[in-house]
Amino acid sequence: MAMSKRREARFEVVVEQGGKPNIDGVFDDEKSATERANFLLRLAKFPVVRVVKVTGTGREETIFQKSSSGGAKLTTISPIESANLCTDVLQVFSFDSRMTLLRLLRGYWDDQGVIPSEQLHRYYPLRYFEREALLFNPSISRLATLQAPMLGLKPHERYDQLSRLFTALKDLAQKSETLAPFDQALMRGGVSGLLLAAVDRPVEERDRIVTHAFGTLLEPHREWGAKLTAVLRLHQEDDGESTRLVDEFAAEIVDGREPIRALIGYSPDLASAILALLAALRGDLDDRLPHTEPLLALSNTLASDGTGLGFARTREALLHRIRGGLDGLTPLTRTGAASDARAFSAIVDGMVAFDGYMGGPAMAESLTRRGKTVWATGGSDLPFEETMMRLAGRFNTAAGRLGYLLDLGASPYGHKKISVVIQRVADEFNRVKSAAELAAPGASIQEVREGLGRRLRAAGIPRALADGLIAKIATIPDDRRVSVTGSGVVAGQRVAAPPSARPTDMTVDMQSTPPPRLTLSYQGRTVALRDAGEDVVIGRSADCGIVLDHASASRRHAVVRLRDGAFTLEDLSRNGTRLVPQDGEQRLLKLGDVAPLSGRGEIVIGSLDLGEHPARIAWDLSGR
């Protein structure tokens, strides 16, 4: 008669760091556990590694213990200002709850090399976590403090509730073996197979089933890149549920400093790292740079999502990490203030969306704070108002400038300067000549009013002023607007579109004077710019306005823009761009450099040293 599972022994590999024990893994045989322990010792990461034999009755015996010279890093909770509310243990497995735990215990997950989905179903890690006084008690206390007001309770009452929820979580973990069939369904049939297998289970159990299956999939992968790759393989472009779940677990993986460092794969300066994340977010990461295959795979996955909305969770996680970099004190580059300023300009332009900067109020605050120091002069930070105006000036549309100002006003930092923000918002509205400047084709005046109303209230704009501003827009009838090329978004909505994306739908006042016209000519093809917002990107990527077949060209090498009535060329590349005006001196632009275009001339991209015939793109400015 076979021995019952209740009487079988298990072997836990336990690591200690800073005097805190954590379970690295649980094995069925002593040999496997000992091999894992010796491997961890060779890493010299943990001061102590031991193997503990746990019998079916719960009796523990240490059968292996050795010390190494690994360092001891103290792990504590991270500051958070909001927390998803759970009143039932099954709600702990929801995405929002997992992200709360991820950000609260960021250092712990990084030390373990796991995400919450991997450990919420494992009894032994939960039990050891409960014993960690520097983690368990402070984390429960922080959650209780944040959540007690939501329930009308005192913090100690919510603390008791959370303690009972944790006990219930451990009880569920002891029964998690019943979910093994769903793990197999994911392995065999992907996301659709998993959801089909779970179709008869109660809806409230779905998150527990799904996280257990994904956690089992991820458990063998101890490297962050391998985890991300395993999740991305499950994505099917035509399957909405596949996209939703892959998006959630990809976000859970990438929302951390250590995972991002591992995914970038080399040690650039902070600005290069942020620009890499922005490129991945846009789906145009340069495959010639030494990025890891998993980050390139993520970039390609995001690029395949044409709407930009299917991976909203992952995009938000990447923006969260970008904000973390901007909020710190680390210089953007290693070569001084001038380089920092150029790099910051490239970062700012990479975050431009139709109605403000990607990331909403939090990003508006982070950019403004960093801008004050990056643009400092004479050893003094740039004044708040001047910084605000510089950042607003990066937009070529009223919708973008107003969006940034309203986001800044809605942030805690901007709200302290709300009188200055209000004045700038009013000034910007006074310059608006048409509703076309604030809305995309297909948007009704009512939609514009509702979107603006929400953002004006969020920014703390006085009601009387807000009503007057909205009424100004409402007086312009729909028949004064006409659509031009591309696709647009209503002011008031947040989108993650890069400034150099394909031309966006916009509306124009039919009675306005046509702006100057710039034509770009290359290999018999002519591209014309005459409307603000119609940026033309030059590079190797197939979605560029002018596509080059040159090894030395970047995927997005340079961009031509119309800003405030002036045409400019900005270099986005590693190898530089030569500007050859018909009347004037040649100029070599480097990453972040911006030069005006006037008259006629050529944009030259390519390297004779590589045996290339450089691409020569002619420009001709007329209509002045």
N, C-alpha and C positions, 0 to 999 in steps of 0.2 A: 504494500500500500504506500503510495507516494506521500512524502511528508507535506503537511498542509503549509500554505504560505505563511500562516500565522507563526509557525515555529522555525521558518527559515531565517538564517542570519544574513545581515547585510554589512557591507564594509564602507564606512564613510571616510573620505579623504578630507581632512580638516586642516585649514591653513590659519595661521595667526599673524596678525599685523597690528601693531600698536596695542598689543595685549588683548585683541578682540578675535575670537574664533569665528570662522565662517566655513560652511561646507562647500567645497569645490565640486564634489561629485559623490555619487553613491553607486557602488558596484556589487555584483552578485558573488564575486569570488575574490579571495585575498590577493592573488597574483596580480590581477588587473589593478586593484587599488594600490598595491605597493609600487607597480610600474608608474602609475600616475603620480604618486608621491615623490618618487625619485626624479621624475621629469620636472616637477615644480621646484624641487631643490636646486636643480641645475640652472633654472632661470634666475636664482638668487633674488627673487622678488619678495619672498616671505621669510621672516626670521625663523619660524617654526612650522613644520609640516608633520602631521601624524595621521595614522590610520586607526580608526576606532571601529571595533566589531560590535554590532548591535544585534542582539538576539531577538527572536520573535516575541519575547516577553518584555522587551525594552531594556534589558540589562546591557550596560556598556563596558567595554574593555579595550584599553589602548594597547595595540599589538605592534605599533611602529611609531617612532618619533625621532626626528632629527632636526638639527638647527642649521641654518645657513646665515650668510652675512647680509641678507636682504634688508632693506631699509624699513623703517616703521613710519607710515604716514597716518596721521590722525584723520578719521573720517567723521564728519558731522552732517547735520541737515543743512539744506540750502534755504535761503530766504524766499518765500513765496507770498503773494498778496491775495490769492484766491484759491479756492479748492472746490472740486466737484463734490456735491452733497450726496451721500449714500445713506439710505435708511434700511436697506436690505443687503445681505451679504452678496447676492448675485449681481448687484449693481457695481460691486468692486471691480468686476471684470470688464466694465464698459471702457470705451476708448478714453473718454474724458477723465475717468477715475485713474486709469493707468498713467495718463500724462501728468496728473497731479502727483502721483507717487514717484514718477520718473524725475520730475523737477524738484520735488522736496528732498529726495534721497539720491541726487545726481552722483555724488561722490561714491556712495555705496555701490550703485549699479556699475560705475566705471571700474571700481576695484574688482568686482565680481566678473566683469565682462559679459553681463547679461542685461536684458530688459525685463520689466515687471512681468510681462506675459510668460516668461520662462520660469519664474519662481513662485508665482501666486498659487500654483497647483502642487508645489513640492513641500511636503510636510517638514522635512528636516531643515531646509533653509529657513522656513518660517519660524521653526522652534528656536533655532540659533539666533535669528534676528531679534526675537522677543527678549533674549537674554542680554542684548547689547544696550546698556544703559545710556550710552552717548547717542544712540540712534532711536531706539524704540520709544522711550518716554518723551524725549523732546518732539519727535514727529507726531505722536498722538496728541500732545499738548498743543502743538501748532495748529493741527487740523481742528481740534476742539475749539480753539480761540476763534478761528475763522468761521466755523460752521454754527456755533452756538446761537449767534444772533439770527441766523436764517430760520432756526427752529423755535425761537423764543425761549431758549434754555440758558442756563448758566454754564460757563466753560467746564466745570467739574462734572456736570450732568452729561454733557456731550462726551467728555472723556470716558465716562463709564460706558456709554453706548458704543463708542468706537472700540473699547476693549472687548466688549461682547461680540462685536462684529469680527474682530481678529480671531477670537476663539472659534467662531462659526467658520471662518475661513480655513483654519487649521483642520477642523472636522471635515470639511469638504475635500481638503487636500488628501486626507487619508482614504477617501473614497474615489480618488481621481482615476484609478485603474479601470473603472467602469466606462471611461470615455475613450479607451483604446480603439474601439471600432471606428470612431470618428477620425482618429489620427490616421488610420489606414485608408479611410475614404479620401482624405486630403492627399496622401501620398499617391494613391492610384488614380484618382479622378480630378485632382486639382480643386479649385474653389467650388466649382459647380458640383463636383462629386461630394464634397463636404456638406454643402448646403442641402443637397438632395437627401443625404443620409440623415440630416437633422430636421427634415421637414415636418416630422410628426412630433417633435419635442416642443414643449411650451416655449413661447417667444422669449420669456424672461430667462430661459436657460441658454439661449443662443450664444451670448457673449462668452459664457463659461466654456461651451463646447468649442467655439472657434479659437479662443485664446489657448486652450489646451492643445488643440491640433497644431496651431502655429508654433507654440512653445516647444512641442515635441520635435517639430521640423527643425527648429533653430538650435536645440540643445547640443547636438554634436558639433556645431560650428562655434568655435571659441574666438574667432577673429571677426571684427566688425564688418569688414568687407565681405567675408563669406556669408555672414548673416543677411546682409543686404542683397547679395546675389541670389541666395536661396529664395527670398521673398519675391524679388522681381521676376524670377522665372515663372511664377504663378500668374503673372499678369496676362490677361487676354483683352486685347483692345476693344473688341465688340461686346464685352460682357461688363455691364455696369456694376454688378456685385463684385466681380473680380477686381475691378478698378478701385472700388470703395475699400475693400479689405486690404489689398496690397498697399494702397495709399496710407491707411491707418498704421499698418505694421512698419512700413518704410519710415514713416514719421517718427514712430517710437524708437527706431534704430538710430536715425541721424540726429535726433535732438539732444546732442551732447558734445562737449568739447573733445573728449577722447575719441569718440567715433569719427568726428570730423577730421581730426588730425590723422587718423588712420586712413580715412578715405581719400584725403588729398594726396597722401603718400610721399610727400617730401617736405622740406622745411622752408617755405617761402616766408617773406615778411607778411605782416598782418594784412596789408592792402592786397597783396597777391592772393592770399587765402580768401579774402572777402570777394574779390573779383572772380575767383574760381567758383565760389558758391553762387554768385549771381549768374555766371555763365551756365552753370548746371541748372539753376532754376529756370533760365530762359530756354534751356535745351540746346545750347550751342557751345558746349565746353570744347576747348581746343585740344584735339586728339594728339597734337605734336608735343604738348607739354607732358612732363612726367607724372600725370595723374594716374591713379589706380584704375584698373578695369571696372571695378564696381561703381566708382563715381562716374565714369564714362557711360556705363550702362544706365545709371540713374538719369543722367542728362538725356540720353537717347529716349528713355521712357517718357520723360517729361516733354520732350520734343514731339513724341507721337501723339500727345494729348493736345490736339489742335485748339480746343476751346480754352485751355488754360485753367479750367475749373475742375477737371476730373481728379487732380492730385492736390487739392486745396490744403489738405492736412500736411503733406510733405513740404509744400511750398511755405506754409506757415512755420514749420519746424526749421527750414533753412533760414528764413527771415529772422527767426528767434535767435539763431546762432550768429547771424550777421549783427543783430542788435547787441548781442553779448560782446562781440569784438569792438564795436564802436563805443560802447559804454565803458570799456576798460581804459587803462592809462598807457597801454603799450603803444609806442609810436607806429604809424602806419608803414613807414619804411625805415631802412637803416642808413639812409644817406642824407638826412637833414630836413629842415623845415620846408624848403622849396619842393623837394620831392614829395613830402607829405601832402602839400597843397595840391600838386598835380594829381596824385593818386586819389585824394579825396574827391576831386572834381570828377574823375572817372567813375568812382563809386556812386556819387550822387546821380550822375547822368544814367547810370545803369539801373537806378531805382525809379526813374520817372514813369508814371502811369498816366492815364487819361485825366484823372481827377485828383492828383496828388502823388505822393511817394508811396510805393508799395510798403505795406506794413502798418498803415494807418497812424493813429496818434502816437503810439509807442515809437515807431520809426521816426516820425517827425521830431519828436523830442530828442532821440538819440543823435540824429543828424545835426540838429541845432546845437546841442551841447558840444559835439565833436567839432563842428564848424567854428565855434567861438575860439577853440584852442588852435586848430589847424591854421586858421586865418589870423592868428594873433600877430600884432605888430609892435615892435619896440618893447617886447617882454610883457605886454599887457594883452589880455584876451580881447577879442573883437566884441564890441557892445552887442547886446541881445538884438536890438532893432536892426542894426546893420547886418548881422548874421542872417536874421530872418529875411531881409530883403534880398540878400545874395541868393539864398536858397529858393525863394519865390521866383527870382529872376532866371533860374535855370529852365523854367517852363516857357513854352512859346504860345500857350493858350491861357485864357482867363480861367477855364475850368481847372487846369492844373494849379495855377497860382492860388485860386480860392480854396481848392481842396487841401493844399498844404497848410494854408493859414488856418482853416477851420480845424484840421487835425491837430495842429500845434495848440490852438486854443482849447481843444478837448483834452490835452495832456496835462498832468499835474504841473509840469515845468512851465508850459505856456500859460496855464491858467493864472499863475502868479503875475504874469505880465499882460493880463487880459485887456487892459485899457489900450495898450499899444497894438495888440492884435486886432481889437475891434476897429480901431481907426484905419488900419491897413485894409481890413475886409471892406469897410465902407468905401474907401478910396478905390479899391479894385472894382466894386460894383458900379461906382460912378463912371468908370471907363467902359463898362459893357454897353455895346451898341445894339446887340441883337441876342435873342435867346439862342441863336445858332452857336454862339461862343460857349454855351454851357451844356448843350445837349447834342446827342448823336441822332442821326436819322432814325425815324420810327418812334422816337420818344415824344410823348405828348407833353404839352405845357403842364398838365396836372402832375405827370411823373417827375418833371423837373422840379416843380414846386415842392412836392413831397420829399424828394431826395435832399434838396437844399434845406428844407425846413428841419428835417431830422439832424442834419449836420450843424445847422446854425444853433439849434437848441443844445446839442451836445457840446458845442464850443462855448456855451454860456453867453451868446450874443443876446442883448436885451430884447424882450419880446417886441416892443414897438419898432425898434430898428429892423429886426428880422422880418417882421410883417411888411415893412416898407420896402425892403430889398427884394423880397419875393414878389410883391405887387409890381415892382418895376419890370421884372421878367415876364410876368403874366400879361402885361399890356401889349406884348408883341405877338400877333396872331401866327398860327402855324403856316399860313400860306406865304409868309415872308421867308420861309426856310426852304432850301433846296439841297438835295443830297449830292455828294461827290464820292469818289472811289473809296473803297475799303470797308471797314466795319468799326463801329463806335460803341461807346458805353455812356449811359446816362450819368450826368454829374450826380454824385451822391452814392454811387456804387464803387466798390473797391475792386480793382482788377490788377493782375500781375503782369502787365504788358511792358516790355522794355522800350526805351525811347527810340531804339533803332529797329523796331518791329516793322513789318510791312505797313504800307500806308493805311491809316485808320479812317473810317467813315467820319465825316464831320459835316457840319452844316455851315453855310455861308450866307451872308446878307446879300441878296441879289442886287442891292443898290450900291454896294461898296466898290471902291476903285481896285482893279486888278493889281496885284503886287508884281514886282519885277520877276523876270523869267530867267532861269538858269538851265542850260541844256548840257548834258554829259554825253559824250559820244565815244563808243568803244566797239571795234570790230564790226562796223556797219550798223550798230544799234544805237538809238538815241533815247535818252531818258530826260524828261523835262521836269523841273521843279518850279512851281509858281505859287504854291499854297503852304502856309505855315503848317508844320506837322508832317509834310510829305518828305520825310527823311529818305535818303538813298544810301544803303549800306553797300560797301564794296568788299569782296572777299571770296574765299573758296566755297563757303556754304552755298548749297543749292537754292536757299531761300533769299539770297542777297539780291539787291536790285541790279548790280553788275557782278557777274560771276567770273572769277579768275581761275586759270589752271596753272598756277605757279606754286612750286614747293615752298618758296620763301614767304608766300602770302598767308596770312592768318585766315581762319574761317570767317571772322568779322574783322577786316583789316583797317578800314577807315569808314567814316560816315560823313555825308554832306547834309547840312541842315540849313533851314531858314529860321533865323531867330531875330525877332524885333526888326524885321525888314532887311537884315543882312545875311548873306550866305556865308557859311563857314565850312571848313574841313577839319575834322578831328581824327587824329591817329589813334587806333585801338590796338596796335600790333606790337610784336616783339622786335621786328626788323626795321621799322620806320617807313616813312612815306616821303618821297621827294615832291616838292611843289615847284613847278617851273612856269612862272608867269611870262606872258609874251613881252611885257614891259616891266622889268624889275629883276631882282636877284633871286637865284634859286635858294630854296630853304629845305632843310631836312627836318621833318617832324618826328618826334618820338612819342611814346605812349602818353596819352593825356594832353599833348600839345594841340592847340586850336589855332587855325589861321584863317583870315578872311579871304574870300574869293571875289575878285573884281576883274572886269575886262575879259581877257582870254588867257588861256594857258593850258598846261598839262599836269595831270597827277600821275606820277611815275612810281610803279610798284614792281619790285623784282630785283634780283641780284645777278650781276654779270659774273661774280665770283663763282656762282653755282652753275654757270653755263646757260643761264636763262636769257631770253630776250624779254626785257622788262615790259610790263603792260603800260601803255601810255594812253591815259584817258583824258580826252580833250574837254575843256569846259568853255562855255561862252555865255556871258551874262549880258542880257539885253532888257529893255523896258524901263530903264531909269529915266 
